[in-house]
Amino acid sequence: MPTIDALSREAPWKSMAEARFMENLTAILSDGITGAHTMKFNDTHPVMTPADSPPLWLASLSETATLEATVLKRPIEGRADILSVIKHAVSLYEFQQHSYKGMIGDGLYMESYRSQIEGVPIETVVLAHRDERGATDSVVINHRPLNAVLLFSKLMWERVDERFRDCYLTGPEIAALDKVQPVSPTK
């Protein structure tokens, strides 16, 4: 399989966007999972004023909704279980700075924010599907970078109800990963 460098030498780029993509991909791959590079997605829009109410996707969660997330080993199903897990997740954030909240198409809601967990920067994109009645029936939450994802999963394992622990990485699983690549960067 050719390396990124070889691909970049062989392929004439059709646009500057493609060239920037290759530069960013190379930087991400060279940083590994340490998260040493600066996350940029949330820099594309100004920080929003904090809301006084829960986000639209959470306020309209259906009884049969499904939550999938980068920090989860398996989906969480049902409104009550999702709310139980989300209350623990929100408590981990030191702050939330949203750069976007709103509908992005027919039945799709998105929000994007940055935060910190125990001093480790984390960025999040939430994508929620709303059914024809306006109820949220499916939610996908993407966190990044990987070191923050692993820390978040470990901390959730420590906090959630016993019945949800199998959804998150355990201390020993994190320790095994940490031997290969340190999970928590130097603060």
Secondary structure as UniProt FT lines:
FT   HELIX           4..10
FT   HELIX           16..31
FT   TURN            32..33
FT   HELIX           41..44
FT   HELIX           56..59
FT   STRAND          61..69
FT   TURN            70..71
FT   STRAND          76..77
FT   HELIX           79..92
FT   STRAND          97..105
FT   TURN            106..107
FT   STRAND          108..117
FT   TURN            118..119
FT   STRAND          120..130
FT   TURN            132..133
FT   STRAND          136..144
FT   HELIX           146..159
FT   HELIX           162..167
FT   HELIX           171..180
//
